[in-house]
């Protein structure tokens, strides 16, 4: 059974960078689309980016040009490189295969 585990969150100043990782155990090769979502305090969970098994990629408009999603099927890992971070990026970030979710990793952008 597939399991997902996020890591890489932390506290960063505005303008800084973080790289989130999502370790996929149980067969990433069977997963067509992997996505990142985030949930800020008091707000609904929102989609951030997704990547397909053939490299199809899309981002929500507010992160385009700042975030980069990638996947490495050999290591069963999905990444989210986040640059030029803003306070409004503060949230718990989750990865999902559309059915299962990880426990999330906290990203806090603050001076």
N, C-alpha and C positions, 0 to 999 in steps of 0.2 A: 504494500500500500504506500502511496506517495505521502511523504511528509515534507513540510516546508519550515525553514528556520531562517529568520532575518537576523542580520547583525550589521554593525558599522555606524549606528547612530551615535549621537553625542551632542555636546554644546559647541556651537561655533558662532563666531562674530558675523555680522552682516558682511556680505562680500566673500565669505569664505567658502570652502568646499568640503564635501563629504562623499564617500563612496559606500553605498549600501550593498550588501550581498544577501542573496537568498539561496541557501543551500537546499537543493532538491534531492531527497533520497527516495529511491523507489522507481526510478525510470523517467528521466526528463525526456527521453527519446519518444515517449508516447504522448507528450504534452504538446499540443499544437500552438497554443497561445499562453504566454506567461505575462502577468500584469503586475504593476505596482499601483496601490491605492494609498490614500492617507486620510487620517481623521484628526482634525484640529479640535481643541476643547470646545464643547458646546455646538459643534457642527456635524453635519452628516459626513459619512465616509465618501470620498470622491476619487474617481479614477485619475491616475497621473500619467501612466504610459503603458504600452503593451508591445510585445515583440512576438512575432510568429516563428514557426519552425523553419520557414524559408526566408527569414530576415525582414519580414514586413514590420514596420515600426510606425507608431503614432504617439503623439503627446497631447496633453491638454494644452490649450493655448498659453496659459500663464507660465508654463515651464519651458516652452519651446525655445531653443537657442541656449538654454542654461543647463538642462538635464539631458543625459544620454543613457539610454537603456541598451544593454547587451546581454547576450547569453553565451555560455560556453558549455556545450553539451558534453564535452569530454570530462569536465570536472563537475558537471551537473550544478552549475551555478548561474544565477541571473544577477546582473549588476544594475545599479542605478547610480551613475556618476552625477553629482549635483554640484554645480558651480554657481558663482554669483548669488549665493543664498540670501534670501530676504526674510525678515521676521514673519511674514505671512506664510512662509514655508514650514513654520513650526507645526509639527503634527507627529502622530504615531504613523509610521510607514509600514505597510503590509504588502507581502507578495501573495499571489494567488494563481492557481491554474484554472480558475473558474468554478471549481467545486470546493477545494480545500484552501484554508488560510493559515498563514503562520501566526505567531503570537505578536508580531510587530516589533519595531525598534523605534525608540523615541529620538526625534530630531528637534533640537531647540536652537533657534537662531536669535541671538540676543547679544547686545553689547554690555 
